[in-house]
Amino acid sequence: MSELRYAVVCVDDDPYILQMLGFQLSKIMDQSFTLIEYFTDPDQALENIDLLIDEQIDIMFVMVDYQMPTMTGAELIRKLKHKHQNLKCVMLSGQANKSSVDTLKNENLLEEFIEKPWDEDELFNTLRPLITIPK
């Protein structure tokens, strides 16, 4: 059995979205060495990302929704990047503020933006360059 060395973190307040992402991501990621984590609470995601990094798990990317009850995806990305500058962030949202997304991209805080509802092929094509290939 392979050791988990990589992780992907998905944060969305809608459990159905997380379930769908899990189903789709499992098609393009080898879960024998990649942990896919799901959080409906951004604060809980922040804590767990710190734990993963402390355990020397390489986080390939964090995918966040924009509109969540306790903080926006933009706020979450800023908090993540403040602590972990090299973390790659992707926003998946149907309600994102365009100027906020543009600002994140201009400040090199956001790698990609995917609009909900998304097409599975578009999701795969967008994420493939961010997926770490084990040696």
trRosetta pair geometry for C-beta under 8 A, 3 or more apart (Angstrom, degrees):
i j d omega theta_ij theta_ji phi_ij phi_ji
1 32 7.1 -145 -161 -160 65 98
2 5 7.9 -77 159 -5 102 99
2 32 4.3 82 36 145 125 97
2 33 4.4 -64 137 -69 136 89
3 33 6.8 37 78 -123 44 83
4 7 7.4 50 169 -67 110 84
4 33 6.0 159 -118 -159 39 40
4 34 7.0 143 -143 -83 82 7
4 35 4.9 47 -162 -40 135 103
4 57 6.7 -8 130 -119 95 114
5 33 5.3 -12 26 -178 92 100
5 34 7.8 -42 59 -79 63 53
5 57 6.6 176 -176 -133 29 64
5 58 6.2 14 149 21 78 101
5 134 6.8 101 64 -105 135 120
6 33 6.0 54 23 132 99 85
6 34 4.4 -30 83 -107 105 79
6 35 7.1 179 94 23 50 69
6 57 6.7 140 -120 -176 11 82
6 58 5.1 -34 -107 73 69 91
6 59 7.5 132 -166 -102 62 21
6 60 5.6 39 -175 -39 113 103
6 132 5.5 -163 -115 60 139 125
6 134 7.3 -124 -22 -65 129 102
7 34 6.7 157 -93 -164 28 66
7 35 4.4 -21 -107 68 87 96
7 36 7.3 165 -159 -85 64 27
7 37 6.0 14 -172 -5 115 110
7 52 5.2 -72 28 -157 160 145
7 57 4.9 44 -12 149 117 125
7 58 7.2 163 21 81 73 42
7 59 5.0 -35 73 -105 94 68
7 60 7.0 -165 79 7 38 80
8 25 6.5 -152 89 -167 154 146
8 29 6.8 -94 -4 -106 140 164
8 34 6.5 29 -6 175 97 113
8 35 7.5 -172 28 92 61 53
8 36 5.0 -10 62 -116 101 73
8 37 7.1 -179 87 27 49 70
8 59 7.2 125 -96 -160 29 70
8 60 5.3 -29 -82 52 82 110
8 61 6.1 8 -131 59 86 71
8 62 7.7 168 -168 -92 55 36
8 63 7.2 19 174 -2 99 104
9 37 4.8 -16 -112 69 72 107
9 38 8.0 173 -159 -79 53 26
9 39 7.0 2 -174 6 96 112
9 45 6.1 122 171 -158 126 104
9 48 7.3 157 -122 99 130 111
9 49 5.9 -38 -52 -86 170 98
9 52 7.6 -148 -60 6 123 160
9 59 6.2 -16 -6 -148 108 120
9 61 7.8 -140 39 108 71 44
9 62 4.5 -14 70 -117 104 81
9 63 7.2 -179 93 27 53 65
10 18 5.8 149 112 -127 124 83
10 21 5.1 154 -142 115 162 153
10 22 7.5 -135 35 -61 152 73
10 25 7.6 -141 -47 -28 136 153
10 36 7.1 17 -3 180 110 90
10 37 7.0 177 26 91 68 54
10 38 5.1 -15 68 -110 102 70
10 39 7.2 167 88 27 53 67
10 62 7.8 177 -80 -163 28 55
10 63 4.7 -11 -113 66 73 106
10 64 7.9 176 -159 -77 44 39
11 38 7.9 162 -83 -161 37 47
11 39 4.9 -17 -109 71 78 99
11 40 7.7 151 -158 -104 61 13
11 42 5.6 75 -177 -100 139 69
11 45 4.5 -17 -92 -75 124 164
11 62 6.9 13 0 178 110 98
11 63 7.1 175 26 90 66 55
11 64 4.6 -5 64 -113 107 76
11 65 6.5 -122 108 14 70 81
11 68 7.5 -36 146 -69 98 156
11 73 7.6 153 93 -114 112 87
11 76 6.5 -147 99 172 156 162
12 17 4.5 -80 124 89 155 131
12 18 5.4 -171 55 -57 108 86
12 21 7.5 136 8 -9 138 142
12 38 8.0 -42 35 -160 86 89
12 40 6.9 -37 89 -114 48 59
12 64 7.4 164 -67 -158 66 40
12 65 4.0 97 -116 -31 78 125
12 68 7.3 -151 -150 -87 36 112
12 92 7.2 -48 -78 79 124 110
13 40 5.2 76 -133 -167 42 83
13 41 7.9 72 -105 -74 76 40
13 65 6.4 -104 8 62 76 151
13 67 7.9 -80 23 110 126 64
13 68 4.5 151 -34 -132 119 85
13 69 5.9 117 -118 -2 155 90
14 17 4.1 73 87 3 108 110
14 18 7.0 173 94 -9 59 83
14 40 7.6 166 18 -124 15 100
14 65 7.4 114 16 -79 94 160
15 18 5.4 -55 -150 39 40 114
15 19 6.2 45 151 -24 70 103
15 40 6.1 -31 -69 -77 78 129
16 19 5.6 -50 -148 33 32 114
16 20 6.5 31 153 -17 64 104
17 20 5.8 -57 -150 38 31 109
17 21 6.3 32 152 -19 66 106
17 65 7.1 71 108 -75 161 127
17 92 7.8 162 178 115 126 125
17 116 7.6 -40 -122 -115 126 139
18 21 5.6 -52 -145 37 32 112
18 22 6.3 37 154 -24 64 105
18 38 4.2 101 -170 -161 125 129
18 39 7.9 179 -110 40 142 24
18 40 7.0 -89 -27 -70 147 81
19 22 5.7 -53 -151 32 29 115
19 23 6.6 30 152 -18 62 104
20 23 5.7 -53 -151 34 33 112
20 24 6.3 23 155 -11 66 109
21 24 5.9 -63 -145 44 31 105
21 25 5.7 26 161 -18 70 112
21 38 7.4 149 75 -105 118 113
21 63 7.1 -173 -153 91 147 147
21 92 7.7 134 -92 79 128 170
22 25 6.0 -53 -133 40 24 106
22 26 6.3 30 162 -26 60 108
22 36 6.2 143 -124 122 78 137
22 38 6.3 -43 -64 -57 115 138
23 26 6.1 -59 -155 28 23 113
23 27 7.6 27 147 -25 56 101
24 27 5.9 -51 -168 18 40 115
24 28 7.6 2 153 5 67 103
24 120 5.6 -147 -133 -130 124 98
24 123 6.1 20 150 100 144 151
24 124 7.7 -125 171 -60 104 88
25 28 6.4 -76 -156 47 41 90
25 29 5.4 0 164 9 82 125
25 36 5.5 140 109 -124 139 149
25 127 7.8 -88 -114 142 87 169
26 29 6.5 -70 -116 53 27 91
26 31 6.3 -12 -131 -39 84 128
26 36 7.1 -105 -71 8 76 158
27 124 7.7 -61 94 -92 113 121
28 124 5.5 165 -67 -128 152 99
28 127 7.0 115 97 92 150 123
28 128 7.0 -96 -179 -87 139 81
28 131 7.1 -121 137 -71 106 161
29 34 4.9 -95 171 83 113 151
29 36 6.6 119 85 -61 152 119
29 131 6.6 -145 -98 -134 88 128
30 33 5.9 23 106 34 106 88
30 34 5.9 107 77 11 60 111
30 134 7.9 -84 63 11 135 122
31 34 5.6 -83 -110 67 40 81
31 35 7.6 81 -151 -93 77 29
31 36 6.7 -59 -110 -4 104 104
33 134 5.7 5 106 -48 160 153
34 60 7.4 -4 -136 -14 119 132
35 52 7.7 -153 74 -123 136 122
35 57 6.9 -26 32 -161 126 143
37 45 7.8 142 124 -127 118 80
37 48 6.3 -168 174 135 154 140
37 52 7.6 -119 -15 -64 153 141
39 42 7.1 124 121 -87 123 27
39 44 5.2 -171 -150 90 124 103
39 45 3.9 -174 67 -70 160 94
39 48 6.9 -178 -68 32 136 139
40 44 7.9 26 60 47 56 132
41 44 4.0 66 85 11 111 113
41 45 6.7 -179 93 -14 57 83
41 70 6.9 34 -150 18 73 144
42 45 5.3 -53 -149 34 36 117
42 46 6.5 43 153 -24 67 99
42 64 7.5 50 -111 -138 105 118
42 68 5.9 125 -33 102 117 156
42 70 5.9 -154 36 76 108 111
42 71 5.1 -99 67 52 156 109
42 75 7.8 67 153 91 161 99
42 76 4.6 -110 -153 -97 129 125
43 46 5.6 -47 -152 29 34 114
43 47 6.7 33 151 -16 64 103
43 70 6.5 -60 -20 121 105 153
43 71 7.8 113 -50 5 80 124
44 47 5.8 -52 -151 35 35 112
44 48 6.3 27 154 -13 67 110
45 48 5.9 -63 -145 43 29 106
45 49 6.1 34 157 -25 67 106
45 62 7.6 110 169 -153 124 122
45 76 7.2 23 79 -156 132 128
46 49 5.9 -54 -147 32 27 112
46 50 6.8 29 154 -18 60 104
46 76 7.3 -136 -63 -146 102 85
46 79 6.1 -35 -111 124 131 131
46 80 7.0 -133 -112 -79 83 78
47 50 5.9 -58 -160 33 31 113
47 51 6.7 28 147 -17 65 106
48 51 5.3 -49 -147 35 41 114
48 52 6.3 44 153 -21 68 100
49 52 5.7 -49 -147 34 33 113
49 53 6.4 31 154 -16 64 106
49 59 6.6 14 -145 -76 91 159
49 62 6.9 -6 -103 -90 136 134
49 80 6.7 -26 115 -124 167 102
49 84 7.2 -116 147 3 120 152
49 87 7.7 30 -175 -120 133 150
50 53 5.9 -58 -149 39 29 109
50 54 6.2 32 152 -21 65 107
50 83 7.3 -48 -90 150 96 151
51 54 5.5 -53 -146 36 31 114
51 55 6.3 23 155 -12 65 109
52 55 5.8 -64 -150 43 30 106
52 57 4.2 -73 -176 61 86 125
52 59 6.0 85 116 -63 136 106
53 56 7.5 37 -179 -81 36 26
53 57 6.9 -88 -75 55 28 75
53 59 6.9 -46 -72 -13 85 116
53 84 6.4 -134 -87 -99 157 135
58 132 6.1 8 119 0 132 172
59 62 6.5 12 162 -51 129 87
59 84 7.9 37 47 153 135 154
59 87 6.1 1 87 -129 126 95
59 88 7.9 -167 117 37 87 78
60 88 6.9 -45 149 51 47 123
60 130 5.8 108 159 143 95 86
60 131 5.7 15 -167 -122 147 43
60 132 5.0 -136 -103 -3 101 97
61 87 7.7 120 -132 176 42 71
61 88 4.2 -57 -106 93 85 105
61 89 6.8 161 -166 -91 84 19
61 90 5.5 39 163 -7 131 108
61 111 7.0 -84 -129 37 124 145
61 127 7.2 -142 44 -141 150 89
61 130 4.5 17 -42 159 136 137
62 77 7.8 173 91 -105 122 74
62 80 6.2 -122 48 -146 160 164
62 87 6.1 15 0 167 116 117
62 88 7.2 160 19 87 68 54
62 89 5.2 -22 66 -109 93 72
62 90 7.2 179 87 28 44 71
63 89 7.8 151 -90 -162 30 55
63 90 4.6 -23 -107 74 75 104
63 91 7.6 155 -160 -99 60 16
63 92 5.4 23 178 -6 106 117
64 73 4.1 149 128 -141 114 103
64 76 5.3 -177 -142 86 155 137
64 77 6.3 -147 38 -57 151 91
64 89 6.6 -15 10 -164 112 102
64 90 7.4 152 21 81 65 52
64 91 5.7 -35 72 -110 81 66
64 92 7.2 161 78 28 28 76
65 68 5.6 113 85 -55 111 100
65 73 5.5 -151 97 -66 37 122
65 91 7.5 88 -139 -160 13 74
65 92 6.2 -47 -89 78 58 76
65 93 5.3 115 -159 -90 59 91
66 72 5.9 -7 179 -169 64 90
66 73 4.1 -80 -106 20 39 124
66 74 6.9 30 -141 -24 83 83
66 91 5.9 51 -63 -170 88 120
66 93 3.6 37 1 -115 104 164
66 95 5.8 -152 76 82 118 74
66 96 3.8 168 -50 -94 162 77
66 97 6.9 177 180 8 139 70
66 100 7.4 119 -147 91 120 135
66 101 7.6 -53 -97 -67 133 100
67 72 6.7 -21 -99 -125 38 79
67 73 7.5 -34 -17 -11 29 99
67 93 6.6 122 5 -150 81 120
67 95 4.3 -10 -15 84 137 130
67 96 7.5 -137 -27 -75 86 46
68 71 6.2 2 78 66 108 49
68 72 6.7 156 35 -114 81 27
68 73 6.8 107 -2 -52 108 71
68 76 7.7 38 35 -32 139 133
71 75 4.2 -110 178 83 109 135
71 76 5.6 130 107 -53 120 83
71 79 8.0 17 150 -8 160 136
72 75 4.8 103 55 4 76 98
72 76 7.1 -138 99 -2 44 87
72 97 7.9 -15 -158 10 147 116
72 100 7.3 -54 146 177 147 160
73 76 5.4 -53 -147 38 37 114
73 77 6.2 38 155 -21 68 103
73 91 5.3 110 140 -126 147 106
73 93 6.4 -131 3 -56 154 138
73 96 7.1 -50 49 -107 132 100
74 77 5.8 -52 -147 36 30 110
74 78 6.5 31 153 -19 63 105
74 97 7.5 -42 -28 48 140 110
74 100 4.7 -80 -71 175 151 121
74 101 7.7 -113 -82 -70 109 47
74 103 7.7 42 -143 74 130 112
74 104 6.0 -133 -126 -61 89 125
75 78 5.7 -55 -150 35 31 112
75 79 6.5 30 153 -17 65 105
76 79 5.8 -56 -150 37 31 110
76 80 6.3 31 153 -19 66 107
77 80 5.6 -55 -146 38 32 113
77 81 6.0 24 159 -14 67 110
77 89 4.8 106 -128 177 107 166
77 91 7.4 -51 -54 -68 139 104
77 104 6.1 34 100 -137 152 132
77 109 5.4 105 145 154 118 112
77 110 6.3 -1 -165 -77 159 88
78 81 6.0 -58 -141 42 27 106
78 82 6.2 36 155 -30 62 106
78 109 6.7 -2 -87 -159 59 152
79 82 5.7 -51 -148 27 29 116
79 83 6.9 10 159 -2 61 107
80 83 6.4 -75 -159 45 28 97
80 84 5.9 -46 174 49 70 101
80 87 5.4 -94 156 82 109 150
80 89 6.5 129 84 -77 143 127
81 84 6.8 -79 -115 72 25 59
81 85 6.0 55 -170 -117 69 44
81 87 6.4 -134 -90 56 58 103
81 89 7.1 -71 -57 -17 104 137
81 109 5.1 -77 -44 -136 166 96
84 87 4.2 59 114 -26 112 118
88 111 4.9 13 -166 -28 93 144
88 130 5.4 -172 126 -144 154 116
89 104 7.9 -87 95 174 129 128
89 109 6.5 -12 48 155 135 66
89 110 5.4 -71 92 -114 104 56
89 111 6.1 152 64 7 48 89
90 110 7.4 104 -110 -164 27 79
90 111 5.8 -46 -76 64 73 100
90 112 4.6 -5 -124 64 93 96
90 113 7.4 179 -165 -82 65 28
90 114 6.7 22 171 1 108 105
90 126 7.2 116 -141 140 135 117
90 127 7.1 -25 -72 -96 169 85
90 130 7.1 -102 -47 -25 126 172
91 96 6.1 84 147 -96 134 146
91 101 6.4 -132 64 -117 154 101
91 104 7.4 85 -26 85 137 159
91 110 6.0 -19 -11 -144 109 127
91 112 7.5 -162 32 99 63 55
91 113 4.9 -9 65 -117 100 74
91 114 7.2 -179 93 31 52 64
92 113 8.0 168 -79 -163 35 48
92 114 4.7 -11 -109 70 76 103
92 115 8.0 -176 -155 -87 53 6
92 116 6.3 81 163 -54 79 95
92 118 6.7 -53 -150 -36 105 141
93 96 4.0 105 91 -43 135 99
93 113 7.7 -50 35 -160 92 91
93 114 8.0 117 18 79 51 59
93 115 7.0 -44 78 -126 50 49
93 116 5.9 -68 170 2 15 107
94 115 6.3 83 -101 -175 57 74
94 116 3.5 -76 -47 71 98 101
94 117 6.9 16 -81 -36 127 47
96 100 6.7 -132 179 71 85 109
96 101 5.1 60 151 -52 130 122
96 113 7.0 -123 67 -154 170 121
96 115 7.8 -114 23 -108 116 76
97 100 3.9 65 81 9 107 115
97 101 6.8 173 84 -13 54 83
98 101 5.7 -56 -147 37 33 111
98 102 6.2 33 155 -19 67 107
99 102 5.5 -51 -144 39 34 114
99 103 6.2 39 154 -23 65 104
100 103 5.7 -52 -147 34 30 113
100 104 6.5 32 153 -19 63 104
101 104 5.8 -53 -150 35 31 111
101 105 6.4 29 153 -16 64 106
101 110 6.8 -95 -158 82 65 170
101 113 5.3 49 -163 -97 129 150
102 105 5.7 -56 -148 39 31 110
102 106 6.1 30 154 -19 66 109
103 106 5.7 -56 -143 39 29 111
103 107 6.2 16 160 -7 65 112
104 107 6.1 -66 -145 46 26 102
104 109 4.5 -93 -162 74 76 107
104 110 3.8 56 131 -13 114 123
105 108 7.6 29 180 -77 33 29
105 109 7.6 -91 -63 51 20 70
105 110 5.0 -61 -73 67 61 106
105 113 7.4 -64 -62 -25 121 117
110 113 6.5 33 155 -57 131 89
111 130 6.5 106 124 -89 159 127
112 126 5.1 135 -178 -177 155 111
112 127 7.8 -134 55 -76 160 54
112 130 7.5 -106 0 -40 129 136
114 118 5.1 22 160 -105 113 134
114 122 6.8 144 -138 128 109 107
114 123 6.2 65 -151 -102 157 71
114 126 5.7 173 -75 68 116 172
115 118 6.6 150 81 -82 47 79
118 122 5.9 -134 -174 78 90 116
118 123 5.1 85 142 -60 133 104
119 122 4.1 80 67 7 97 111
119 123 6.8 -165 87 -12 48 83
120 123 5.5 -52 -149 33 33 115
120 124 6.4 31 155 -17 66 105
121 124 5.7 -53 -147 37 32 111
121 125 6.2 30 156 -17 66 108
122 125 5.8 -56 -143 40 29 109
122 126 6.1 28 157 -19 64 110
123 126 6.0 -63 -150 37 25 109
123 127 6.1 7 161 -6 64 116
124 127 6.1 -68 -140 45 25 100
124 128 6.1 41 164 -43 66 102
125 128 6.2 -34 -138 10 25 117
126 129 7.9 -73 172 26 30 96
127 130 5.4 -72 -162 44 55 110
127 131 6.2 61 146 -40 84 101
128 131 5.7 -51 -149 16 35 115
